Amino acid sequence: MEEHAPLIDRTPALLLKGYTWLPDLFRDGGGAPAVRTRLLGREAVALRGPDAVRFVYDDANVRRAGALPEPVLSTLIGHGAVQTLDGEEHRVRKALFSGLLHSRSGLDELVRRCTEAWRGAAEGPGRGSSFTVFDEAALALARGAGAWAGVPLTPPLERGLARDLVAMVDAFATAGPRHWRGRRARGLWERRLARLVEEVRDGALPAPPGSAVAAVAAHRDRDGSLLAPRTAAVELLNILRPTVATCWYTAFAAHALARWPHHRERLRDAPGGFAPAFAQEVRRFYPFAPFIGGIARADRVWRGVRVPEGALVLLDLYGQNRDPRLWSAPHSFDPDRFLHGPVDPDVLVPQGGGDERTGHRCPGEDVVAALLGALSAELGRIRYEVPDQDMRIPLHRIPTRPRSGMVISGVR
């Protein structure tokens, strides 16, 4: 493999190809474990596989500080968020999320609230002849997550929160109107939630004990200081946003059930055993995050490939989840592959890898899997039809989803 940095910037190819950009680079590289490229004007090395996951998520090799481009920080993540920290600062901030999202009671309560809101959306009075899964799931998740987190929301604010959190996720990998909608949405909710944190700290507004609002308002960073109100708002959004982003996977679940309807019977007859496996296969099979990245701390050599200090290090998520060396029949939708025990977390990486409690793995991954299993079980429980619609999933669009949002009708 060549040692000099490639001269041609591949950012236009990424924007054109979307999810298939990195898999195509690996294919053109003849199946090598790493490929060198140039992205956003910087030298980059792309890796794939469980060994690559362990390399990328080792803080001694790769740092996150300074790795995320400004458009991503101003839409998806937020400036000063836990994802931008390293070392002890990251571990102390990550403990805030672990305490809220990894306790069994906290997770169960969040799932219960969101499932009840989702059930109410599907069964509520006045429901019309059609039901767009993506939109209704986003609203139900915003309603449930907001109540669980202790954020006071009226029905109009619930709809606004759902719309704006979707806009933040939808904006990070694009330019134009989608991007600017995401920026405006983030600015609005950072200001609103920063005021909420200040009111809680001043005693003007009581926060429910044990709630996310109470925890974020009281959290102290490594230096013992309270989070700045705007940073506290960023971290509140980092709890609410991934929860509502489960609407992407819920639409994919409805897509899978439309293509392979026999799974509806399995979800209805044995939801407790089959739903978690179904949810994991949805997360593996359907595209969500194309890759993650960081910056090489120092010159390293990985499997004979030089990773120079300061280079972007990319981990191919979409390609790894469909790698035939890791998955039997990877292009087949087969939830049974997850019925035989837990899978290696360095193999299944729909939202990234690493240690979820102390490392940089997404702190909301367990939440997404649990919510998706519960909402998928509800899709199996209800009766409905799937009318003609555009169910195509464009791979050049990041993040993608079924073009129709998955419309179902005759819900009963």
C-alpha positions in Angstrom: 0.0 0.0 0.0 1.3 3.5 -0.9 2.9 5.5 1.9 2.4 9.0 0.5 -0.8 10.9 1.2 -3.3 10.7 -1.7 -3.5 14.1 -3.5 -7.2 13.9 -4.6 -9.8 14.9 -2.0 -12.6 12.4 -2.0 -15.2 14.6 -0.2 -17.2 15.1 -3.4 -17.3 11.3 -3.9 -18.6 10.9 -0.3 -21.4 13.5 -1.0 -22.3 11.7 -4.2 -22.1 8.1 -3.0 -23.1 8.3 0.6 -23.1 5.0 2.4 -21.3 3.1 -0.4 -18.3 5.5 -0.5 -16.1 3.7 2.0 -17.2 0.1 1.0 -16.3 1.1 -2.6 -12.9 2.3 -1.5 -12.2 -1.0 0.3 -13.4 -2.9 -2.8 -11.1 -0.9 -5.1 -8.3 -1.5 -2.6 -8.5 -5.2 -3.3 -9.8 -6.2 0.2 -7.0 -4.6 2.1 -7.7 -4.0 5.8 -7.1 -0.3 5.5 -7.2 2.3 2.7 -5.6 5.7 2.4 -7.6 8.6 1.1 -8.1 12.4 1.6 -11.2 13.8 3.1 -12.1 17.4 4.0 -8.7 18.4 2.8 -6.9 16.1 5.3 -5.1 12.9 4.9 -7.3 10.0 6.1 -6.9 6.3 6.8 -10.0 4.1 6.7 -10.1 0.9 8.7 -12.6 -2.0 9.0 -13.1 -5.0 11.3 -13.1 -5.9 15.0 -9.3 -5.2 15.3 -9.9 -1.8 13.8 -12.7 -1.1 16.3 -10.3 -1.8 19.2 -7.6 0.3 17.6 -9.8 3.3 16.9 -11.5 3.3 20.3 -8.1 3.1 22.2 -7.5 6.7 23.5 -3.8 6.0 23.1 -4.2 5.8 19.3 -7.1 8.1 18.4 -8.4 11.3 19.9 -11.9 12.9 19.4 -11.0 16.5 20.4 -10.9 18.5 17.2 -12.0 15.6 15.0 -15.6 16.6 14.4 -16.1 19.3 11.7 -18.0 22.4 12.7 -21.1 21.6 10.7 -21.5 18.4 12.6 -21.0 20.1 16.0 -23.6 22.8 15.1 -26.3 20.4 14.1 -25.9 16.8 15.4 -23.6 16.8 18.4 -23.3 20.3 19.9 -20.2 22.3 20.9 -18.6 21.0 24.2 -20.5 17.7 24.1 -19.2 14.5 25.7 -18.3 13.2 22.2 -15.6 15.9 21.9 -13.8 15.1 25.1 -10.9 12.7 25.8 -9.3 11.0 28.8 -10.5 11.7 32.3 -12.7 14.6 31.2 -14.6 12.2 29.0 -14.9 9.6 31.7 -16.3 12.0 34.2 -18.8 13.4 31.7 -19.7 10.0 30.4 -20.6 8.9 34.0 -23.6 11.4 33.8 -25.1 9.4 30.9 -24.2 6.0 32.4 -26.1 6.9 35.6 -29.2 7.8 33.7 -29.3 5.4 30.9 -27.7 2.2 32.3 -29.7 1.7 35.4 -32.4 -0.9 34.8 -35.1 1.2 36.4 -34.2 4.3 34.4 -34.1 2.4 31.1 -37.3 0.5 31.8 -39.1 3.7 32.7 -38.0 5.4 29.5 -39.1 2.5 27.4 -42.4 2.3 29.2 -43.2 6.0 28.6 -42.2 5.9 24.9 -44.1 2.7 24.3 -47.3 4.1 25.9 -47.0 7.2 23.7 -46.4 5.1 20.6 -49.4 2.9 21.5 -51.5 6.0 22.0 -50.5 7.3 18.6 -51.5 4.0 16.9 -54.7 3.5 18.8 -55.8 7.1 19.6 -59.2 8.4 18.7 -59.6 10.3 15.5 -56.7 8.5 13.7 -57.2 8.9 10.0 -57.0 6.3 7.3 -53.2 6.5 7.1 -50.3 6.6 9.6 -46.7 7.6 8.7 -44.5 5.5 10.9 -41.5 7.8 10.8 -43.4 10.9 11.8 -45.6 9.3 14.5 -42.7 7.5 16.0 -40.7 10.7 16.3 -43.6 12.4 18.1 -44.2 9.5 20.4 -40.5 9.3 21.3 -40.3 13.0 21.9 -43.3 12.8 24.2 -42.1 9.9 26.1 -38.5 11.0 26.4 -39.4 14.6 27.4 -41.7 13.3 30.2 -39.0 10.9 31.4 -36.3 13.5 31.3 -38.3 16.0 33.3 -38.6 18.6 30.5 -41.9 20.4 30.8 -43.6 20.2 27.4 -47.1 21.2 26.2 -48.5 19.3 23.2 -47.3 22.0 20.7 -43.8 21.9 22.3 -43.8 18.1 22.0 -44.5 18.4 18.3 -41.8 21.1 18.0 -39.3 19.1 19.9 -39.9 16.0 17.7 -39.6 18.1 14.5 -36.5 19.9 15.7 -34.6 16.8 17.0 -35.3 15.1 13.6 -33.9 18.2 11.9 -30.7 18.1 13.9 -30.1 14.5 12.9 -31.1 15.1 9.3 -28.7 18.0 8.9 -25.3 16.9 9.8 -24.1 15.4 6.5 -25.6 17.8 4.0 -25.6 21.4 2.9 -28.5 23.7 2.0 -31.9 23.9 3.6 -31.7 20.7 5.6 -28.4 21.9 7.2 -29.7 25.3 8.1 -32.9 23.9 9.5 -30.8 21.7 11.8 -28.6 24.6 12.9 -31.7 26.8 13.7 -33.3 23.9 15.6 -30.2 23.3 17.7 -29.8 27.0 18.6 -33.5 27.2 19.6 -33.4 24.2 21.9 -30.0 25.0 23.4 -31.3 28.4 24.5 -34.6 27.0 25.8 -32.9 24.1 27.8 -30.2 26.4 29.1 -32.9 28.6 30.6 -34.5 25.5 32.1 -31.2 24.5 33.7 -30.8 28.0 35.2 -34.3 27.9 36.6 -33.7 24.6 38.2 -30.5 25.7 39.8 -32.1 28.9 41.0 -34.9 27.0 42.6 -37.5 28.7 40.4 -38.5 25.4 38.9 -38.4 22.1 40.6 -36.9 19.2 38.7 -38.3 15.7 39.2 -35.9 13.8 41.5 -33.7 11.4 39.5 -34.7 13.0 36.2 -32.2 13.9 33.4 -32.9 17.6 34.0 -32.0 17.2 37.7 -28.9 15.2 36.9 -27.5 17.5 34.2 -28.2 20.6 36.3 -26.3 19.1 39.3 -23.4 17.4 37.3 -19.9 18.6 38.0 -17.1 18.1 35.6 -13.6 16.9 36.4 -12.5 20.3 37.8 -15.6 20.3 40.2 -17.4 23.0 38.3 -21.1 22.9 37.2 -21.6 22.7 33.5 -22.2 26.0 31.8 -25.9 26.3 31.1 -25.4 26.0 27.4 -23.2 22.9 27.8 -25.8 21.4 30.1 -28.4 22.0 27.4 -26.1 20.3 24.9 -25.9 17.2 27.1 -29.7 17.2 27.6 -30.1 17.2 23.9 -27.6 14.3 23.7 -30.1 12.3 25.8 -33.2 13.4 23.9 -31.8 13.4 20.4 -30.7 9.8 20.2 -33.9 8.6 21.7 -36.0 10.4 19.1 -33.6 9.3 16.4 -35.0 5.8 17.0 -37.7 6.9 14.6 -35.3 6.1 11.7 -35.0 2.5 12.9 -38.7 2.3 13.6 -39.4 3.2 10.0 -36.9 0.6 8.9 -38.6 -1.9 11.1 -41.9 -1.2 9.3 -40.0 -1.5 6.0 -38.7 -4.9 7.1 -42.2 -6.1 8.1 -43.6 -4.9 4.8 -40.9 -6.9 2.8 -40.9 -10.0 5.1 -44.4 -9.9 6.7 -44.1 -13.4 8.3 -42.0 -11.6 11.0 -45.2 -9.8 12.1 -46.6 -13.1 13.3 -43.4 -13.9 15.2 -43.4 -10.5 16.9 -47.1 -10.9 17.9 -46.7 -14.5 19.1 -43.4 -14.2 21.0 -42.5 -10.5 21.4 -40.3 -11.0 24.5 -38.0 -13.5 22.8 -38.1 -12.4 19.2 -38.4 -8.6 19.4 -34.8 -8.0 20.7 -33.3 -10.2 17.9 -35.5 -8.4 15.3 -34.4 -5.0 16.6 -30.7 -6.0 16.4 -31.1 -7.3 12.8 -32.8 -4.0 11.8 -29.8 -2.1 13.3 -27.4 -4.3 11.4 -29.2 -4.6 8.1 -30.4 -1.0 7.5 -28.0 2.0 7.0 -27.7 4.6 9.8 -24.2 5.9 10.5 -21.9 5.4 7.6 -18.6 5.7 9.6 -17.1 7.4 12.6 -13.8 9.2 12.8 -11.0 10.6 15.0 -7.5 12.0 14.7 -4.3 9.9 15.1 -2.5 10.9 18.3 0.9 9.8 17.0 2.5 7.8 14.2 1.1 4.3 14.5 1.3 1.1 12.4 -1.9 -1.0 12.2 -1.7 -4.4 10.4 1.3 -3.1 8.4 -0.4 0.1 7.4 1.1 3.4 8.6 -1.3 5.7 10.4 0.4 9.1 10.5 0.0 11.5 13.4 -2.7 14.1 12.7 -4.4 12.0 10.1 -8.1 11.4 10.1 -8.9 7.8 11.2 -12.2 6.5 9.8 -14.0 3.4 10.9 -16.3 1.9 8.3 -19.5 1.0 10.1 -21.9 0.4 7.2 -19.4 -1.9 5.4 -18.5 -3.8 8.6 -22.1 -4.6 9.3 -22.4 -6.2 5.8 -18.9 -7.8 5.7 -19.3 -11.5 4.6 -16.2 -12.3 6.6 -18.1 -11.4 9.8 -21.7 -12.2 8.9 -23.2 -15.2 7.2 -25.4 -14.1 4.2 -25.0 -10.4 5.2 -27.4 -9.2 2.6 -30.2 -11.3 3.9 -32.5 -10.0 6.6 -32.3 -12.7 9.2 -33.2 -11.9 12.9 -32.5 -15.5 13.8 -28.8 -14.7 13.8 -29.3 -12.9 17.1 -31.3 -15.6 18.8 -28.3 -17.6 19.9 -26.7 -15.2 22.4 -25.1 -11.8 22.4 -22.9 -10.8 19.5 -19.4 -9.4 19.9 -19.8 -5.6 20.3 -16.7 -5.0 18.2 -18.5 -6.9 15.3 -21.9 -5.3 15.4 -21.3 -1.5 15.1 -24.4 0.3 13.7 -23.7 3.3 16.0 -20.0 2.8 16.5 -17.9 0.6 18.8 -15.8 0.8 22.0 -16.9 0.4 25.6 -20.4 1.9 26.2 -19.9 2.8 29.8 -16.4 4.3 29.8 -15.3 4.6 26.2 -16.7 6.5 23.2 -19.4 4.1 22.2 -22.7 5.8 21.9 -24.2 6.0 25.4 -27.7 5.6 24.1 -27.1 2.4 22.2 -28.8 0.2 24.8 -31.7 2.7 24.8 -32.1 2.5 21.1 -32.1 -1.3 21.0 -34.6 -1.5 23.9 -36.9 1.1 22.4 -36.7 -0.4 18.9 -37.6 -3.9 20.3 -40.6 -2.5 22.2 -41.9 -0.4 19.3 -41.3 -3.3 16.8 -43.3 -5.6 19.1 -46.2 -3.0 19.0 -46.0 -3.0 15.2 -46.4 -6.8 15.4 -49.3 -6.5 17.8 -51.5 -4.1 15.7 -53.2 -5.0 12.5 -52.7 -2.8 9.4 -52.2 -2.7 5.7 -49.3 -1.3 3.7 -50.6 0.8 0.8 -48.7 1.4 -2.4 -45.9 3.9 -1.8 -42.3 4.7 -2.5 -40.4 2.4 -0.1 -37.0 2.9 -1.8 -34.1 3.8 0.6 -31.6 6.1 -1.2 -28.0 5.2 -0.2 -26.6 8.5 -1.4 -28.6 10.4 1.3 -27.2 10.5 4.8 -29.0 9.8 7.0 -31.3 7.8 4.8 -34.8 6.4 5.4 -37.7 5.0 3.3 -38.8 7.8 1.0 -42.4 7.5 2.1 -41.6 7.4 5.8 -43.5 4.1 5.7 -47.2 4.7 5.5 -49.6 2.1 7.0 -53.3 2.2 6.9 -56.3 0.6 8.5 -54.6 0.5 11.9 -56.7 -1.5 14.4 
